[in-house]
Amino acid sequence: MDSLAVAPARGFGVILCAVKMPSNAQPPRILILAVHHGSTHIQIARVMEKALRQQRPNAHIEIIDTLAHCRRLFRTYYNSFELPMKYWPGLWERIETRQYRGESTSPLWLFRWGAQPLFRFIDTFAPDIVVATEVGLCEMAIMHKRETKAAYSLVGIGALDFERPWAQPEVELFISSPGEVAAQLKSAGVAQDRIAECGMPVDPVFAPCADKPTLRARLGLEREEPVLLINFGGSGKMKPHQVVSQLRRVQQPFQVVFVARRDEKLRAELLRLTAGMPHVHILRWVDNMQEWMAAADVLVSRAGSCTVAEALNCGLPILVFDAPPGSERRVCELVEKQWQTGYWAKSADDIAFRISRLLTGPQELSRLRQNTAGHAFPRAAHDAAEAILKLCA
């Protein structure tokens, strides 16, 4: 099996040399820590498992729902963030700001008590590498590695945002997007040779389409009219009726695709709200989201890190909305101000205004689309897997 070797003091910026792994090398044991907070962390875990298996088919890889291996009361505590996020955003902003800037997102004694079953599982699994897809999960692994002197390599994948608690010496490798995201780690004292600036890992099927009219025809869309793709998030406060009422204010012709996923109540509400609107498509769960993104002109969505990265890889400008305080708002700032690949609708009224401006200004839409190319990383999962497997070599 081919792998890559590099002088350890020279980091990821050097020229890598292909070498042969010894034929008797033991398959690496890789444990991926995920959590069911939204879909981002699970998606990262599955994409990384796929990329790792492509490069090391014999690897022993296991993804776990990390909280299922923690004490029940600790799981309740860990999931309680959804209440202030949804109902008391001002309180959540204070809590999240303290977590973002502090040394830890929770008291260390609470991690130590709540994660005891997880620590026993890690000991039994005996991993060579542990990959953490969320900051709290990384903190648990940091504590286990620090207190048990475990020899495994710890990898952190922080989506499009890194809080200060990620930056601990026990983490040997960070998978990061270049530029502003990597700068967060460097400002926290992480050395360059511990950062692989390969982009956020998403499925490589998300890519631009060279023949958009043909793709639209196959999906049942009009070939020429602009396509808006509307994706509702999990814990947002903006209601479907607010979004649909904004769409009804747009005077320019367009066709709209709503993604209701597995929420039949949402789908029924959208059917009622959009009655009489022309060119409306309401989708249930789809396995070809990459095609709908490639066929669209604008994505209107919550600023989930995976969704944003997938849109960028498809060359799709994004109008982000309904962002709670915290990491999503920092991603919104990246989209609008740093990357200039879309806009942040800070209120419901901004949706109609921004869409109208984009539909009447093809030059602006083209500019945003061109900017996505500088922030698309179609090889991110492959490059991240390569960097992780180097830790074994």
C-alpha positions as semicolon CSV with decimal commas, in nm:
position;residue;x (nm);y (nm);z (nm)
1;M;0,000;0,000;0,000
2;D;0,145;0,337;-0,099
3;S;0,173;0,605;0,166
4;L;0,360;0,929;0,216
5;A;0,665;1,005;0,424
6;V;0,808;1,341;0,525
7;A;1,075;1,469;0,759
8;P;0,878;1,524;1,083
9;A;1,018;1,869;1,158
10;R;0,925;2,016;0,823
11;G;0,544;1,996;0,834
12;F;0,287;1,986;0,557
13;G;0,443;2,256;0,343
14;V;0,725;2,037;0,213
15;I;0,739;1,812;-0,091
16;L;0,595;1,470;-0,004
17;C;0,760;1,150;-0,125
18;A;0,569;0,834;-0,208
19;V;0,694;0,526;-0,024
20;K;0,579;0,167;0,010
21;M;0,428;0,061;0,339
22;P;0,584;-0,265;0,458
23;S;0,379;-0,562;0,344
24;N;0,361;-0,686;0,704
25;A;0,242;-0,350;0,844
26;Q;-0,054;-0,388;1,076
27;P;-0,380;-0,228;0,953
28;P;-0,431;0,100;1,140
29;R;-0,707;0,116;1,398
30;I;-0,895;0,445;1,359
31;L;-1,172;0,563;1,590
32;I;-1,388;0,854;1,468
33;L;-1,581;1,043;1,735
34;A;-1,909;1,191;1,605
35;V;-2,219;1,343;1,763
36;H;-2,576;1,397;1,645
37;H;-2,579;1,778;1,677
38;G;-2,721;1,876;1,340
39;S;-2,574;1,678;1,054
40;T;-2,229;1,832;1,011
41;H;-2,033;1,609;1,247
42;I;-2,189;1,285;1,123
43;Q;-2,132;1,390;0,762
44;I;-1,766;1,468;0,828
45;A;-1,723;1,131;0,998
46;R;-1,876;0,937;0,708
47;V;-1,683;1,129;0,444
48;M;-1,358;1,069;0,629
49;E;-1,432;0,699;0,674
50;K;-1,488;0,668;0,298
51;A;-1,169;0,859;0,212
52;L;-0,960;0,663;0,460
53;R;-1,088;0,330;0,329
54;Q;-1,007;0,431;-0,027
55;Q;-0,643;0,477;0,072
56;R;-0,618;0,196;0,329
57;P;-0,887;-0,065;0,249
58;N;-0,768;-0,291;0,530
59;A;-0,793;-0,024;0,799
60;H;-1,010;-0,098;1,101
61;I;-1,230;0,213;1,119
62;E;-1,521;0,267;1,354
63;I;-1,751;0,570;1,386
64;I;-1,926;0,604;1,718
65;D;-2,199;0,828;1,852
66;T;-1,975;0,950;2,130
67;L;-2,250;1,056;2,369
68;A;-2,394;0,704;2,359
69;H;-2,073;0,602;2,538
70;C;-2,113;0,864;2,812
71;R;-2,320;0,872;3,129
72;R;-2,688;0,943;3,070
73;L;-2,701;1,255;3,287
74;F;-2,396;1,391;3,107
75;R;-2,572;1,334;2,771
76;T;-2,865;1,542;2,896
77;Y;-2,631;1,820;3,000
78;Y;-2,437;1,807;2,671
79;N;-2,753;1,834;2,461
80;S;-2,905;2,113;2,668
81;F;-2,745;2,383;2,450
82;E;-3,043;2,361;2,214
83;L;-3,276;2,525;2,469
84;P;-3,097;2,862;2,508
85;M;-2,998;2,860;2,141
86;K;-3,361;2,841;2,035
87;Y;-3,547;3,026;2,311
88;W;-3,291;3,260;2,476
89;P;-3,042;3,359;2,205
90;G;-2,897;3,639;2,420
91;L;-2,813;3,391;2,697
92;W;-2,673;3,144;2,445
93;E;-2,452;3,416;2,296
94;R;-2,293;3,480;2,637
95;I;-2,245;3,108;2,700
96;E;-2,101;3,041;2,354
97;T;-1,867;3,342;2,364
98;R;-1,724;3,219;2,693
99;Q;-1,678;2,869;2,548
100;Y;-1,523;3,003;2,228
101;R;-1,261;3,211;2,408
102;G;-1,200;2,995;2,713
103;E;-0,967;2,705;2,783
104;S;-1,254;2,455;2,793
105;T;-1,618;2,444;2,687
106;S;-1,725;2,272;3,011
107;P;-1,579;2,212;3,358
108;L;-1,304;1,950;3,339
109;W;-1,444;1,756;3,634
110;L;-1,771;1,718;3,444
111;F;-1,594;1,583;3,134
112;R;-1,395;1,346;3,356
113;W;-1,707;1,213;3,529
114;G;-1,939;1,199;3,229
115;A;-1,693;1,040;2,985
116;Q;-1,575;0,748;3,200
117;P;-1,761;0,489;2,985
118;L;-1,610;0,649;2,673
119;F;-1,260;0,627;2,820
120;R;-1,310;0,255;2,887
121;F;-1,430;0,207;2,529
122;I;-1,122;0,382;2,390
123;D;-0,896;0,164;2,605
124;T;-1,067;-0,149;2,474
125;F;-1,061;-0,036;2,110
126;A;-0,687;0,049;2,140
127;P;-0,680;0,295;1,849
128;D;-0,376;0,412;1,659
129;I;-0,562;0,729;1,565
130;V;-0,862;0,908;1,716
131;V;-1,041;1,164;1,499
132;A;-1,266;1,416;1,678
133;T;-1,527;1,598;1,468
134;E;-1,653;1,838;1,739
135;V;-1,482;2,046;2,004
136;G;-1,631;1,880;2,312
137;L;-1,549;1,536;2,177
138;C;-1,194;1,652;2,117
139;E;-1,173;1,778;2,475
140;M;-1,277;1,435;2,605
141;A;-1,010;1,266;2,394
142;I;-0,753;1,525;2,508
143;M;-0,836;1,447;2,871
144;H;-0,814;1,070;2,814
145;K;-0,483;1,097;2,629
146;R;-0,336;1,337;2,886
147;E;-0,435;1,137;3,192
148;T;-0,368;0,786;3,062
149;K;-0,058;0,873;2,855
150;A;-0,221;0,687;2,565
151;A;-0,002;0,658;2,254
152;Y;-0,262;0,717;1,984
153;S;-0,247;1,022;1,757
154;L;-0,533;1,269;1,804
155;V;-0,677;1,456;1,505
156;G;-0,923;1,746;1,520
157;I;-1,158;1,838;1,235
158;G;-1,333;2,162;1,326
159;A;-1,553;2,224;1,023
160;L;-1,535;2,597;0,934
161;D;-1,467;2,719;1,286
162;F;-1,219;2,643;1,564
163;E;-1,287;2,745;1,923
164;R;-0,993;2,812;2,154
165;P;-1,034;2,480;2,345
166;W;-0,925;2,285;2,035
167;A;-0,571;2,422;2,065
168;Q;-0,411;2,173;2,304
169;P;-0,072;2,001;2,272
170;E;-0,232;1,654;2,273
171;V;-0,385;1,724;1,929
172;E;-0,117;1,628;1,677
173;L;-0,302;1,728;1,361
174;F;-0,576;1,976;1,272
175;I;-0,769;1,947;0,945
176;S;-0,855;2,304;0,849
177;S;-0,958;2,531;0,567
178;P;-0,687;2,775;0,461
179;G;-0,694;3,144;0,539
180;E;-0,919;3,275;0,812
181;V;-1,005;2,933;0,960
182;A;-0,643;2,822;0,991
183;A;-0,559;3,166;1,132
184;Q;-0,787;3,093;1,430
185;L;-0,563;2,800;1,522
186;K;-0,240;2,990;1,467
187;S;-0,360;3,278;1,683
188;A;-0,425;3,024;1,960
189;G;-0,063;2,908;1,942
190;V;-0,091;2,602;1,716
191;A;0,225;2,552;1,508
192;Q;0,196;2,552;1,129
193;D;0,332;2,197;1,101
194;R;0,031;2,068;1,299
195;I;-0,222;2,220;1,058
196;A;-0,321;2,056;0,730
197;E;-0,486;2,339;0,536
198;C;-0,665;2,114;0,290
199;G;-1,019;2,247;0,326
200;M;-1,327;2,105;0,494
201;P;-1,387;1,738;0,401
202;V;-1,711;1,689;0,209
203;D;-1,813;1,425;-0,043
204;P;-1,629;1,490;-0,372
205;V;-1,953;1,433;-0,567
206;F;-2,034;1,798;-0,488
207;A;-1,894;1,973;-0,794
208;P;-2,005;2,219;-1,064
209;C;-2,199;2,092;-1,364
210;A;-2,067;2,167;-1,712
211;D;-2,410;2,124;-1,874
212;K;-2,660;2,289;-1,640
213;P;-2,954;2,305;-1,889
214;T;-2,942;1,929;-1,947
215;L;-2,917;1,861;-1,574
216;R;-3,216;2,086;-1,507
217;A;-3,423;1,908;-1,770
218;R;-3,341;1,571;-1,612
219;L;-3,447;1,701;-1,270
220;G;-3,776;1,833;-1,408
221;L;-3,677;2,201;-1,391
222;E;-3,717;2,473;-1,649
223;R;-3,394;2,510;-1,845
224;E;-3,368;2,890;-1,849
225;E;-3,542;3,036;-1,544
226;P;-3,321;3,100;-1,236
227;V;-3,340;2,829;-0,970
228;L;-3,358;2,903;-0,597
229;L;-3,279;2,608;-0,369
230;I;-3,427;2,654;-0,019
231;N;-3,289;2,441;0,264
232;F;-3,438;2,472;0,613
233;G;-3,217;2,395;0,914
234;G;-3,295;2,208;1,232
235;S;-3,323;2,456;1,519
236;G;-3,381;2,787;1,344
237;K;-3,647;3,038;1,450
238;M;-3,749;3,163;1,108
239;K;-4,071;2,996;1,002
240;P;-4,158;2,861;0,654
241;H;-4,439;3,115;0,617
242;Q;-4,187;3,399;0,659
243;V;-3,964;3,260;0,385
244;V;-4,251;3,192;0,145
245;S;-4,400;3,536;0,203
246;Q;-4,062;3,686;0,111
247;L;-4,047;3,479;-0,207
248;R;-4,391;3,606;-0,307
249;R;-4,254;3,962;-0,293
250;V;-3,989;3,889;-0,558
251;Q;-4,107;4,033;-0,891
252;Q;-3,856;3,864;-1,121
253;P;-3,940;3,519;-1,263
254;F;-3,778;3,223;-1,088
255;Q;-3,838;2,861;-0,997
256;V;-3,794;2,737;-0,643
257;V;-3,699;2,400;-0,494
258;F;-3,770;2,338;-0,124
259;V;-3,591;2,058;0,060
260;A;-3,820;1,928;0,336
261;R;-3,602;1,620;0,407
262;R;-3,792;1,371;0,626
263;D;-4,014;1,636;0,787
264;E;-4,362;1,554;0,656
265;K;-4,516;1,831;0,867
266;L;-4,287;2,084;0,699
267;R;-4,366;1,944;0,358
268;A;-4,742;1,970;0,418
269;E;-4,701;2,329;0,539
270;L;-4,496;2,422;0,232
271;L;-4,757;2,268;0,002
272;R;-5,021;2,485;0,168
273;L;-4,815;2,804;0,172
274;T;-4,702;2,780;-0,191
275;A;-5,044;2,700;-0,340
276;G;-5,079;2,898;-0,662
277;M;-4,710;2,982;-0,694
278;P;-4,564;2,879;-1,030
279;H;-4,265;2,647;-1,071
280;V;-4,251;2,514;-0,715
281;H;-4,086;2,183;-0,628
282;I;-4,103;2,040;-0,276
283;L;-3,866;1,751;-0,217
284;R;-3,864;1,487;0,051
285;W;-3,534;1,322;0,140
286;V;-3,302;1,311;-0,163
287;D;-2,979;1,121;-0,223
288;N;-2,867;1,349;-0,506
289;M;-2,838;1,684;-0,327
290;Q;-2,520;1,747;-0,525
291;E;-2,725;1,756;-0,846
292;W;-2,981;1,999;-0,705
293;M;-2,698;2,226;-0,588
294;A;-2,524;2,204;-0,925
295;A;-2,851;2,290;-1,101
296;A;-2,934;2,590;-0,879
297;D;-2,835;2,957;-0,911
298;V;-2,871;3,055;-0,544
299;L;-2,888;2,848;-0,226
300;V;-3,097;2,995;0,059
301;S;-3,003;2,807;0,374
302;R;-2,890;2,798;0,732
303;A;-2,512;2,832;0,755
304;G;-2,430;2,474;0,845
305;S;-2,061;2,415;0,776
306;C;-2,118;2,109;0,555
307;T;-2,391;2,282;0,357
308;V;-2,173;2,588;0,298
309;A;-1,870;2,378;0,195
310;E;-2,082;2,166;-0,040
311;A;-2,227;2,479;-0,201
312;L;-1,880;2,626;-0,251
313;N;-1,762;2,304;-0,417
314;C;-2,063;2,324;-0,651
315;G;-1,987;2,687;-0,741
316;L;-2,318;2,789;-0,583
317;P;-2,360;3,136;-0,421
318;I;-2,543;3,120;-0,090
319;L;-2,785;3,345;0,094
320;V;-2,750;3,242;0,459
321;F;-3,030;3,318;0,703
322;D;-3,169;3,235;1,046
323;A;-2,825;3,209;1,211
324;P;-2,820;3,166;1,591
325;P;-2,536;3,327;1,788
326;G;-2,207;3,143;1,778
327;S;-2,032;2,943;1,510
328;E;-2,306;2,985;1,248
329;R;-2,280;3,364;1,266
330;R;-1,904;3,341;1,230
331;V;-1,959;3,130;0,917
332;C;-2,205;3,393;0,792
333;E;-1,933;3,657;0,834
334;L;-1,696;3,440;0,629
335;V;-1,951;3,395;0,351
336;E;-2,040;3,764;0,321
337;K;-1,733;3,963;0,424
338;Q;-1,424;3,744;0,398
339;W;-1,498;3,513;0,105
340;Q;-1,766;3,724;-0,068
341;T;-1,942;3,412;-0,193
342;G;-2,288;3,517;-0,081
343;Y;-2,488;3,730;0,161
344;W;-2,622;3,711;0,513
345;A;-2,993;3,788;0,546
346;K;-3,009;3,912;0,904
347;S;-3,387;3,951;0,898
348;A;-3,673;3,804;0,701
349;D;-3,709;4,122;0,495
350;D;-3,352;4,083;0,369
351;I;-3,444;3,763;0,185
352;A;-3,666;3,925;-0,079
353;F;-3,430;4,221;-0,111
354;R;-3,120;4,008;-0,168
355;I;-3,288;3,766;-0,406
356;S;-3,431;4,051;-0,614
357;R;-3,088;4,216;-0,634
358;L;-2,923;3,893;-0,746
359;L;-3,189;3,810;-1,007
360;T;-3,172;4,159;-1,156
361;G;-2,792;4,178;-1,141
362;P;-2,638;3,888;-1,331
363;Q;-2,294;4,047;-1,299
364;E;-2,317;4,032;-0,920
365;L;-2,433;3,671;-0,929
366;S;-2,146;3,589;-1,164
367;R;-1,898;3,761;-0,929
368;L;-2,016;3,556;-0,633
369;R;-1,999;3,238;-0,840
370;Q;-1,643;3,315;-0,947
371;N;-1,544;3,378;-0,585
372;T;-1,662;3,030;-0,483
373;A;-1,381;2,880;-0,691
374;G;-1,120;3,023;-0,454
375;H;-1,285;2,850;-0,157
376;A;-1,374;2,515;-0,313
377;F;-1,165;2,218;-0,203
378;P;-1,288;1,911;-0,393
379;R;-0,986;1,704;-0,279
380;A;-1,020;1,798;0,087
381;A;-1,133;1,456;0,209
382;H;-0,859;1,278;0,011
383;D;-0,590;1,517;0,133
384;A;-0,714;1,499;0,493
385;A;-0,708;1,118;0,484
386;E;-0,357;1,128;0,342
387;A;-0,240;1,359;0,622
388;I;-0,406;1,138;0,888
389;L;-0,252;0,818;0,755
390;K;0,092;0,980;0,759
391;L;0,063;0,971;1,138
392;C;0,062;0,592;1,117
393;A;0,357;0,580;0,878
